Structure formats: structure tokens, C-alpha cells
Amino acid sequence: MLKPFLFLSVIFSLLGNAQNPITKSQGVSDPHIRVFNDTIYLYSGHDSNPTDKIWDMKDWRVFSSTNLIDWKMEQAISPKNNYMADNSSDCWASDAATRNGKYYFYFSDRKRGIGVMSANKPTGPFTDALGKPLVSPMHDPTIFIDNDESKIPYIIYGDKSDAYYIAKLNNDMISTAEEPKPIIIKGASWEQAPEWMDKNYLFKHNDTYYLSWGREYATSKNIYGPYKSSGAFGKGHHLDEFAHGSFFWWKGQFYHIWCYYIENGFKFRETIISYCHIADNGDIVTDTKFLDEHFKNGVGQYDASWNKIEAEWFYDKSEGVEKKGTRDEGFWLSNIKNGAWVKFANVNFSNKASKIKVTLKNIQGKGHIEIRKNSISGSIIGQIELESTKNEEPQELLSIIKKMKGKKDIYLKFSGNKAFKTELDYFKFEE
């Protein structure tokens, strides 16, 4: 019988080009994503070995990606380069931020405190900015820079055994502008969370602040709270109290990233990404249905053999196109007008597909869809004429396409008259 870690190695070797988990046998944990200059950077913890039964975290890792598929390990950040002991195995959760042309890496020294390092590049090399904790005690920092006119930076950290704390940072990003304040969270989700619950994440959408932990979250109109708990993002795929993670926007799409333990009893984790949606009522919905169907495939690539490719799984879109819907109704793309386009990257074709069937809702005016290959101005492989109809039911519209093989970027480009407007639900390829 294979030992657990040998079994895991075999499984990972069989996954081939699978994209969940996003790395193989690297122990990527506590993932925080930051997007700098249109490149995705993953700042993570590093579980040392699949056989570890206690946390053994000797450094942090920085990965980069420009497509959500290929992840390059850019840097290992060692505690010997900050005030922690050279041989420390307490490199707990971290985060990063940029301001004034510099980059800052915030790290946990177990639960003793949070330090800060700085660099001239997102990947480092990072050097200790203070030689001591920025705040202490407690751990697991999130750095949030408000997206209003103030652009005020904050640090959020802590756990339920005491509280999550928040403090405004000074413009230098390495000192606090106020005493940390406890955040009040009300509601059943927080009350039922275990006492050790840590690893927060905070982001803002429109005028609402979202504070998350595990698979739960709470909202407030004031960054300092109080926050009202809202329940779970979703169920399945290790979305539980151990799901340390974060959220991020890239190319107009919203994603959720989190880690999970590979094997019960062993302190070794890997990391998952899925599409995420903010419903019309403000609810966060992690797309676990996508993972149910396409876990190994992961985000950022698609297959022409799928039963359908949902519009809300887009890779990129033109400005103005909006994601709409609810957890119960599902999601789609709205406000599609003349000149709008939606991109689905790396669609894998086997050369059997000879048709595309596009499902639209609420067609108004006259227009057409051009199905283009590899760029918005690439060759047209199919076209569908559109005209308004009094029928309120979704319309399935078909076009013959040129047969293709291999991975292609597919663009749906919409054109029409002044009255033209529609909504995209999903599409699929057929033989």
C-alpha cells in the first residue's frame, strides 16, 4: 500500500495539465492574490512536506501568472531576511500591497505579530522595513487600500479568540496612523465560527465592505463596522472553516482563491481558483457548480466538447458589459450593445465542432454576432444575425463555423443599430 505522500505524488503526476489545484505538490497555502500592472501575483505560505503532522512553514512564496494557467515561482522569501529567526518554521499567512512606487510584503510570525518588508518590484527581493513587528500580537494580515477618493490604506488582522482588528496605515505603509480597533461582527455565521477562526480578507464592492473568513462573510457600509454576517459563499470543494483565501478582479472578472488540506491529519495544503459572482442583491457566490463540472480544467481555459460554456465564465470583456443574476436564477452577461465583445481564451478544439449555438435573452433592435478567432480583429469563423422578438424566452441561435484543432481564443463580437441591446446566457459547440 502506498504511503499518503507517495499516493499524492502519483495522483499529481496523473493530473497532467489539470489546473486545480493550481500547483502540484508545492504546499501552496494561505493564498493572497494581488494584481500589479496587469500581472497576477500570488503571495502564499509554504507547507514543507506532505508527511508533516504539525505546521512546518519555513518560508513564503511569490508566484506570477499572466493567464491564470501557468504559475511561475518567482521568489522564496526567507525569515532570515527579516527579524524572525533564521531557522523559523512559523511563516504564517501574508499579504502584499503597492504604494508610492514601492511594494510591501506583510508577514505573520505565527501569532506573535506582523512584520513588513519592502522592495522595488512585486517579486522582491524584499528587505525588512522595521526590524520589529508593525503590530503585535496576532497574525494573518490583509492590506486594504480604499478605492474611494481617500485611498487610505488599512491593515486588518487577528482571530476570533480575541478579535479581528483594523488600523489605518500611514502613507509610508510601514507605520500605523491609529491604535488598532476591534471589529464587531454580528450574526449567526460569526457566532458559530470556531474560537480559533483567523485568516480574514477584506474587499469593497460599490459602497459595501466585505469581510470574509473560512467560507463565510459579513458586510458593512463602514470599514470599521459593525459587520453583519451573511452566510456562506458556497458549498463543496473544501469551502469550510479551513478555506483560507482571498478574492480578486482581473480583466473585469471576479475570482475566489482558497487552500485546502490534501489529506486529513497532515498539514499540507494546495490551492484552488474558481469564478466568483456578486449577485444583484450583493451576495457573494463562489461558482462551485463550475468546479463540480470542470475542477481539473480550472479557470482561464475551456473545451469545445463541454455541454455549455456559461457567459459568466468569461476570460475578458469590453467595458460596459455587466454580469447579472442571483444564486437561484444563475448568472449571465447584460448591457451588450454595439461594439461589445466577450473573450473566452484557450478553447480546446478537437476539429469535430462545426457549429456554434448561442443562447441570448432580451434581444432589442437589429444586429449580429461575429465569432472571431485569436483576436478581436481575427478571422471570422461564424456569424449570427440578430433581430428583436416579442418572445421573452431565451433564443438559441445557430451558426456554421470553420473546423479547428488545438487551443484558440474565441471572441464573440456584437454589432448593431442604435436600438441594439442583448444579454448572453451561454453558448456551446456542436458537431
N, C-alpha and C positions, 0 to 999 in steps of 0.2 A: 504493500500500500504506500502511495506517495505521501510524504510529509506535506503539511499545508502549504509551506512556501514553495516546494517543488511543484506541487499541483498548480499553484497560482502561476508559476513561470511557464508551465506548459500551456495553460489557458491563454495567457497573454500572447505567447508565440503563435497560437492558432488564430488570434483575432485579426492578424494581418493589418489591413488598412482601416480597421474599426476606429471610430473617433470618440467613443465613450467607453471607458474613461479616456481623457484627452492625452494622457501619457501612460506608459506601460511600466510597471514595476519601479516607479520612481518615488513613491511615497509622497505625492503632492497633497498637502493638507492646508486647511485654513486659507482658501484662495481669495485674494482680493485682486480685482481687475481695475486697472486704470488705463485710459486711452490718452496717449500723448502724441500729437502730430499724426493722427490717423493710424497709429500703430497701437496694437493691443499689448499691454504688459501685464503679466501675471506675477504677483508677489505672493509667495507661498511659504508655508512651513515645509519641513522635510523629515518625514518619519524614516528612521535609519534602515530598518530591516523588517521584512515580513514576519520574522520569528519573535520580535520584541513583544513582551507582555506588559511592559511599562513604557511610558513615553520616553523615547531617546531621540531628541531633536537637536542636532549639533550645528546646524546652520539654517539659513534661509535661502530660497532660490528665486531667481528672476528669469522668467520666460518671456519670449515675444512671439507675436504672430501677426501676419498681415492678411490672413484669410480664414481664421478660426479652425483650420485643419492642421497646419504644420506649426508646431510649437518648438522654438529653438531655446535651449537652455543658455542664457546669456551670462549668468553670473551666480556664483555661490557667495553669499555674504556671511562671513565668519564672525563669531562673537569675539575673536581675538582682536578684531579691528574696532571694538567699542569697549566700554567699561566692564563688560561681563568677563568672567574667567575664560582663559584660552580653551580650556577643556570642558566648557559648559555643555550640557545636554538639555538646556532649558530654553531653547529658542522657540518660544511660543508665537502666537499669531502676530501679524504685522500689517502695515498698510503703507501707502506712498502718496505723495502729492507734489505739485509743482507750483512755484510762485517766484516772481522776480528773476526768471531765467535760470533758477536752480531747482534741483529735485531733492526731495526729503523722504527718508525711509524711517518709519516709526516701528519699533520692535518691542516685544514683550520679553522680559526676563522672568519667565514663569509668572508668578503672581506678585513678584516683588516690586515691579514698577515698569514704566515705559520710557525707553530712551529714543533718541533721534540722531540720525546720521544724514549727511548731505553729500551731494555730488553734482557734477556739471552735466551729467547725462542720466536718462532714466535707468540705465543698466549699471551705473556706477563707473569706477569704484567709489564706494561710499566710505566716508570717514566720520568718526564720532564728532558731533557738533557741540556737545556739552561736557562729556566725560562723567556724566552722572544722569540719573533719571530726570526726565521732563516732568512727569507726575509719578507719584507713588502713594500707597501701594496700588495693587490691582494691575490689570492686564488687558489684552485684546483691544487695540486701538482701531477706531475708524476716524479718518480725517475727512471732514466735510467742509467744502467752501461754498457758501450760499450763492445761488445763481441769480439773486436779485442785484440791485444796483450797489449794495454794500460790499459784496464779495468777501464777507467776513469769514475767516477760517475758524473751525472748531475742532476739538478733539472729544470723542465720545469713547468711554471705556468702562470696564468693571464687570461685575456679575451680580446675580440676584441675592447672593448671600449677604451682600451689603447694599449695593445699588449700581445701576448704570449711572455714570457721572458725565457731565458735559462742562467744558470750559472753552471760552473764547481764546484763540491764539493771537499773539501779536503778529504784525506784518512780517517779522523775521522768521516766523514758523518754528522757532526753537524756544519760545517762552510763552507763558500763559498771561493773558490780559486780565484775568479774574480768578477768584477761588473756584475750583470745581464745585458744581451744584448737583445734587442727586436728581435723577429724572423720575417723576411719578408716573407709573403705568397702572391703569385701571382696567378691570375686566377679567373674565374667566380664564382666557388663554395665559395671561401672565400669572394669575393666582395659582394655576395648576402646573406651571412650569417648575422643574426641579430647582432646588436651592442653589445648585452649582451653576445654573444656566448663565453662560457667558457668550462671547463672540457675537457682539451686536453688529449691525450695519445700518447706516442712515443715508437716505437719499430724499430728494424733493421732486415732486411732480406737480406742475401748476402751483397752487398755493398751499399744498399739503406736504407735511413731512412724514416720511415712512421710516419707522424704527423696527428692525427685524431681529429675530433670534431663532435658532433652530429652524422649524418650518412655520413659525408664527410671526405675526407682525402687529404693530399698533400705529395709529395715526394721530396727528395733531396739527393745528394751524399755527402753533407757536413752537419754535425749535426746542425751547426749554420744557415744553409740556404744559399741563399733564397730557399723556397719551392714552388713547382708548384702544384696547386690543380688538382686533378684527377677525382673528381666527387664522386658518392655515392657508398657505399659497396653493397647496395641492396635496395629493396623497400618492404613495408609491415611490419606487426608485430611491429609497433611503432618505426621503424627506421626513425627518424625525428630529428629535431634540439634539441629535449629534450632527445635524447637517450644517456645519459651519460654512458660511458662504457669503456671497455679495451679488449685486446686480450691476448691470452696465448697459449703456446705449452705444451702438456703433452703426453708422450708416442708416440711422433712422429706426433701427431695430432694437428691441429690448430683450436682454438675456438674463438668465439666472444661472449662477455657477455655485456648486457646493461639493463638499467632500463626503466620503462615507468609508466605514471600516470594511475592508475586504473580507475579513474572517472574524467571527465572534471570538473574543478572548485575546486577539492580537492587535497591538497598537500600530497598525499600518493602514494608511488611507490612500485613496485615489480620488480624482475629481471629475465631475460631470458638468456638462453645459446643456441647457435646453432653452428653447424660445420661451419668452415670458410676455404676458399681456397685462395692461392696465385697463380694466373694464370700464364701460361707460359710467358706472356708479362709483368708480375709484378703487374697486377691489383689485388686488394683485392676483394673477392666475398664472402659475407656472405650468407650462404645457407638458404635463406628464402623459397626456394622450399621444403626443409626438414620440415620447420615449417608449411608450407601450409598443408602438409600431416600428420605430426606427432607432432604437437605442444605440446599436452598434454603428450605424451610419453617422450619427452625430449631426451637428448643425453645419451650415455653410456648404453643403453638397446634397444632391438629390439624385433620384434614379427614375428614368423614364418608365420603368416597369411598375412603379407604385400605383396603387388603385386611384389615388388622387394626390395632388400637391396643393396643400392649402395656401391660400393667398397670404395669410398671416405669418407664414414661414419664410417670407421674402428675405433675400440677401441684401438688397439695396432698393431704393425707390427715389423718385423725383420729389422735390419739395411740394408740399401741399397735400399729397396723398396721405390719408389718415387710416389708422387701424381702429375699427369699431367693434362693438359686441359685448357680450356678457359670458360668464361662466356657463350658464344654462343654454343660451342660444348659440354659443360658438362665436367665432371672430371672422372678420372679413376686411377688405380694404375699400374705403369710401373716398368721396371727393375726387374721383378720377375724371379729369377734364382734358380738353385738347392739349396735346403736348406731354401728357403724363406718361410715365413708364415705370415698370417694375422689373427688377432683375432677380433671376434665380441662377446662382453660379454653380459651375461644376455639375451639370446634369449629365448623368451617365447613360449613354445610348448604346443599345446592342445592335443597331441597324434594322430592328424589326418594326419600330414605330413609323407609321406612315400617315398618321392623323393626330391632330390635337383637338380636344374638346374643352371649351372654356365655358364655365358657368358664371353668368353675370346676373346682377339684380338691378332693378330700377333704371333701366336704360332710358335716357332722355335725349331728344334731338337725333341727329344723324352723325355717324362716324364709322371708324373701322379700327381694327387691331392689326398691327403688323407684328408677326413673330420673327424676331431677328436673332441672328447667331453671332455670339462672341463680342459684340459691342452694340451700342445704341445706334450706330450708323452701319452696322454689319449687314451682311446679305440677308434678304428677306426669304425665309423658308416657308412662310404661310401667311395668309391674310383672311380676316373675317370682317364682313360688312355688318354694321350695327344700325338699328333703327328703333326709335321709341315704340313701345307697345303698351296697350292698356292692361295687358295681363300682368298681374302683380307677382306671379310665381317666378322663381328663378328661370332663366333662359339658358339652355345648353346649346352652344353654337360650335359648329364643326368646320375645320379646315384641313385639307390635304397638306402634308408637309414633305419636304425632301428627306429621304432617309439619311441617317447619320450614324457614325460609330465613334465611341470614345466619349470623353468629357467635353461638353460645350457649355458656355454661358448662354442662357436664354433670356431675351428681353421681350416683354410684352409692351409694345409702344402704341399709345392711343392717340388718335387724331379725330377731329370732328368740328362741327359748326359751333356757333356761339352758344347754342342751347344744349350742346352735348355734355352729358354727365352720366356716370355709371358707377357700379360697385362690383368688385371682383371677389368671388367666393372661393373658387378653386379651379384647377384645370387638371387634365390628365392626357396622357398619350395612349394611342391605340394602334394596333397592327392594321 
